[in-house]
C-alpha cells in the first residue's frame, strides 16, 4: 500500500485530504506542530506526527520532515498551507530525491498569490477583475480613492483567505483603516467593491496548459459575514466558470491544485476574479463529496498516471462546517431570529468536519482551540 504524508493537520482541508486518500486505498500519515489538531484525530490517519513548529524552528521542522521521508517510503508529500509549502520548497531538491513534491515552485506561488499582480495577469488572459490600486501612503490613497466609487475594499497584497480584508464607506474611515492595516502588512491594496454572489472555482493543472480537474461552488453563508470562508456552500455547474478556470490555468501553465475566487457582479452578471489561492482550499471536502477527489487526482498526476479530465460532478451538493463555522456566522448576524431559524433548519449533505463514520475530528477541532493560547502565529491570525 502506497503512503502519503500530509502536513498542517489543524485545518479542515487537511482532514478532507486524509479521508479522501485513505478511502482511495492509500496509507496516510498526518502531521502538525501540536497533537491537538483536527486531522490527527481521524481514524483514517494511519500515523500521527507531531513535528517542530515551522514558524518558530524552521530548520528543525525541515530536518524532521527529511528524517521522516527517509524513514518511510512515501509516494508523495502534501503541503496544505502556503507557508509550509514555501518553507519546504527551499529544500525541494533534497525532498524530491525521497518522494514526489507535486506543487508549483515557490517563485510561481509568490507571483500568483500576489493580489497586486493578479489584475495584470488576469487582464492578459481576458479575465475581468475589480479595479485595483496599491497606494504607498495616505496621499496616494486619497488620489486613488477619488477614482473609485465608495464603498471601498482594503486588503493586504499577500494574505491567506479573507485575513486583513476590511471595508470603508467614507474617506475618514478609509484612512483610519489603511493606517491600521499598514502596521500589520507591508503592502495594502485599494479595490473597487463589487456586490454580488460569491463563487469559487477549483482546478488541477498539469503545468503544460491542460486542466485535469474542475469543480465550482457558490458560497451561501460565510464567516465573517462580509466575505470570509464558506460555512455553507453548494456545488454548481457553470460553463462560464469552467471556461475562465481553463483559460487561467492554461495561460499561467499552472502545475498542481489551486482555487480562483470570483464574484458575480449584480450589475452586469459577469464574473470578476478576486484572487487565486495556489494551494488546497478550506472547502476541499465539498469537492470530494461532490465527486472530484482532488487529492487522489493530484497524486495520480504526480505519479505520471494518465486519466481523463474530471469535470463532471454532482450539482447542488451542500456542505459546510457547523462547528465553529456556522455557529460563529450565526452569532455575528444582526437578525438573530432569522439566523437561528436557518441554523436549526440547515440543509446539508455533508459536514466538513463531523462524520458519523469518523466523529473524533470534531473532538479534535474543539480541543484545537487550546492551541491559540500557546502559538503566537495562530493568535496573529485572529487579530488579522
N, C-alpha and C positions, 0 to 999 in steps of 0.2 A: 504494500500500500504506500503510495507516494505521500510525502509530508510537505506541509506548508507552514511557514512561520508568519504570524500576524502580530503587528505591534499596536500600541495605543488602545489597549483594551478598555479604557474608560468609556469610550464612545459607542453609541448605538450602531453606527455603521460598522464598527469592528465586530460587534456581536452578529450583525447580519452576515458578514463575511465568514465568520467562524461557522455559523449554522449552514450557510449555503455550500461551503466547500465540504463540510463533514457529510452532508446529505448527498453530495455528489460522489462520495466514496474516498475522500482524502483524509489523512491523519493530520490533525491540526494542533499546533502549539499557539497559545495566546499569551502575549506579554504586556506588561505595564510596569510603571515605576512603583506601584502600590498594589498590594493584594486585594484592596477594596476597589475593584474595577468590574464593571458590568459584564464584559465578555468573559472574564476569568471565572465567573460563576456558572457558565454554561456547561451543561452535561456533554455538549459536543466538542468541548476543548479537551483534547487528549492529554495535553501537557500544559501546565501553567508556569509562566516565567515571571519573576519579579526582578527587574533589571535596575541599574543605577539611573538616577534622574538625568535625562538627556539635557535638561536646561541647566542644572547645577554642576553636572560632572560629565560633559560630552565625551571626553576621551575614555572614561571608564565605561560609558554606555557603548561606545564603538567596540572597545575590547571585549565586552560581554557578548555582544551580537556576533562578533567574529568567532569567539570561542564556541558559541552555541552552534554556529553554522559548520564548524569543524567537527563538533561532537556528533551531530545528527546529519543525515544526508537529506537535505531539503530540496524539493523540486523548485521552490521559489520562496522569496520573502516578500510580503505585502506590507508596505508602509502606509498607514491610514491617515496620518496627519502631515501637513505640509512641512512643518519644521523638522519632524523626524525624518521625512523623506530627504530634505535638503541636507541635513546633517550626515545621513548615511551616503548621500551622493558623493561626499568628499572622499569616501573610501570605496567608491563604485568598482574600481579596477580590482581591488582585492576581494570584494564581495562576489563579483562575477566569476571569479575563479572557483568559488564554492557553491554558488547557486544562481538562479535566474533573478534578475532585478528588472521587472517589466514596467518601467516607468521612464518618462522623458528625462532628459538631462536637467540638472539644476539650473543651467542658464535659460533653457526654454521655459521651465516652470516660473522663474523670476520674471521673464519677459511677458508671459501671458497672464500672470496673476496681477500685473501692474494695471490698475484701473485707469491710470492716466494714459497709458499707451494703447489700451483696448479700442477706443473710438477710432483711432487712425488705422489700426489693423482691420477692424470690422468694416470701416468705410472702403478700404481697398478691396474687400470681398463683396461689397454691395449690401452690407447688413447695417440697418439703422441703429443708432444709439442716441440717447439724450445728449443735448449739448453740454459739454463739459469743459471746465477751466481748472487750472492749477495755480491759484493765487499764492504768492510768496509772503505777502504781508497785508495789512489792513487796507492800504491804498489800492493795491491790485484787487483785493476782494471787492471794494466798493465799485471799482471800474467794471469788473466782470459781472457783478450783480446787476448793474444797470442794463446789461444786455439780455438778461433773463427775467421773465415774469415771476413774481413771488407766488407761492412759497418756494423756497429753495431747499436743496439737499446738500448737506456737508458730509463727507466721508473720507476716511484715510485712503491714500493711493494704494496701499497694501495692507490688507487685513483679511481675517477669515470670517466668512458669513456676514452677518449684519453688525459685527462689532465696530463701534465707533460711529455708526451712521446716525445723524441727527437731522432735524428739520427746523426751518426758521421761517416765520411769517412776515417779519419786518426787519429792517436794516439793523436796528439796535440788537435784536435777538440774534441775528446772523453774526454780527461782530463778536458778541459775547461768546457764542458757541464756537466760533472759529478760534478765538484765543484759547479757550479751554481745551479744544482738541489738539492745538499745537503743542501743549505741554505733554501730551501722550504719544503723538505721532509726528514724525518729521515732515511729512508731505500730506497736505489736505486738498481735496477736490471740491469744487463748487459745481453743482449739477442742476440742470433743469428737472423739476419734479413732474413725472408723468403719472397720471392717475389711471388706474385700470386694474384688470385681473392679473394675478401673478402666476407665471408658469416656469417650469424648469425642464430642460431637455438634456438628457444624458447620453453619452456615446462612448464607443470604444473604437479607437483609430489604430491602424496598422503602421503608422509612420510614413506611409507612401501615398497617402491621399485617399485611402479606402476606409469607409465607415463599416465596421464589422458588427456593430450592435447599436440599437437606438431605443430610447424609451422617453416618454414625456408624461408629466403630471401637472396638475393645477393645485396650487396651494389654496385650501378652503379656509383654514384658520392658521394663525401664526402666533408665535411669542418671540419678541414683543409684537403687539398688535399692528404696529405701523410698518412691519416689514422684517420679520425675523424668520427663523427656521419654521417649516410647516409642522404644526401639531396635529393637523388633519389634512390629508391630501387625497387626490383621486387621479388614477391613471386616465390619460386622454390620448386620443389619436388625432393627429394634426399633420396633414401633408405639408403644410407651410412650415411648421416647426421642424419636421424631418428634413425638409429641403435646406433650411437655414443651418441646421446642425451639420448636414453633409457638406455644405459649402464651407463652413468654418473649419471643420476637421480636415477637409481636403486642402483648403487654402493654406493652413499653417502646417500641414503634414504632421498632425498630432499623433504621438505614439502613446497608447495606454488609455486609461479611463479619464473622463472629465465631464463637467456639467456646465451648461450655459443657462444663465438666469435671464428670463425675459419678462417684460410687462406688456400686455396688450393695451395699447393706447385707446382709451374710451372715446377719444375724439375722432380717430381715424380708423380704428380697428386693426392697425398694423402692429406687428411685434417689434419692440425696442429691446435691444440687447443691453443688459445692465452690467454683467460681469461673467467671467469664466473661472470656474474652480478646477484647477489642474490636479485633481485627486478624487478619491472616493468621497461621497456626499452623505449627509446625515439621514436622508430618506432612502438609502440603498435597499432596505427591506421591502419597500413598496415595489421597486422594480423586480426584485427577486420573486415576490409573491405574485406579481402580475405575469411572470413567465420569462423574464430576461435575467438570467443568472450571470451578472457581470463578473463576479469573482471567478467563476468556473471558465467563462469565455476568455477572460484575461489570461488565465493560466494556460488554456489551450493555445492561445496565440503565442505566448512566451515559449511554449514547447515546440512550436512550429507545426502544430496540428491544423489541418485545413478544415474549414466548416463554412456553410452558407451563412451570409449575414443574417442576424436575428433582429428583425424589425417588427414582428407581429407579436402581440401580447393581449392580455385581457383588458378590455376597455371598461372603465367605471369601477375598477378595483379600489376600494377605500382602505386607507391605513393611516396610522398616526401613533403617537405615544401619549397615553393617558396621563401617566405619572413620570416626571412632573409637568410635562409639556402642556396638556390640556388643562390641568389644574391651575397652572400659572397664567395661562391665557384667560381663563375664567376670572381669576382673582383681579386681573388688571382691567377687566371690562367695566365701563361705567354702568351699563344696563345689566345689573346682576340677575334680575328675574329672568330675562330672556336668555342670558348666558347660562344660567342653571338649567333651564329647560333644554337647551341644546346639549349641555354637558350630559344630562341624565338620559337623553334620548339619542345619544351619539351613535350614528350608524358606522359600522366598521367591519371590514373583512379580516383585518389582521393588525395587531398591536406591534409596534417596532421593538418593544422590549419584552412584554409578557407573552408567554405562550403556554398553554396547558401541558404540552409535552416537554417544556423547558422553562419552568417557572422561577428557578433560582436566580437568573439575572435580574429579576425585579428586586429581589432582596439585595443583590449586589449594587443595583442602582441607588437604592435607599441608603445603604451603608457608605456608598462612594461620596456622599455629601460631607463626610468627615474629612475627606482629603483637602477640601477648601480651607481647612484650618491650618494645614501644615505645608502647603505648597504655594509659595508666593506667585508663581506663574499662573496658577488657577485663580487666585484672588484677583490678579490683574485682568483676567478675562471678565470677571463680574463687574469690575469697575469700568471697563471699556464698553 
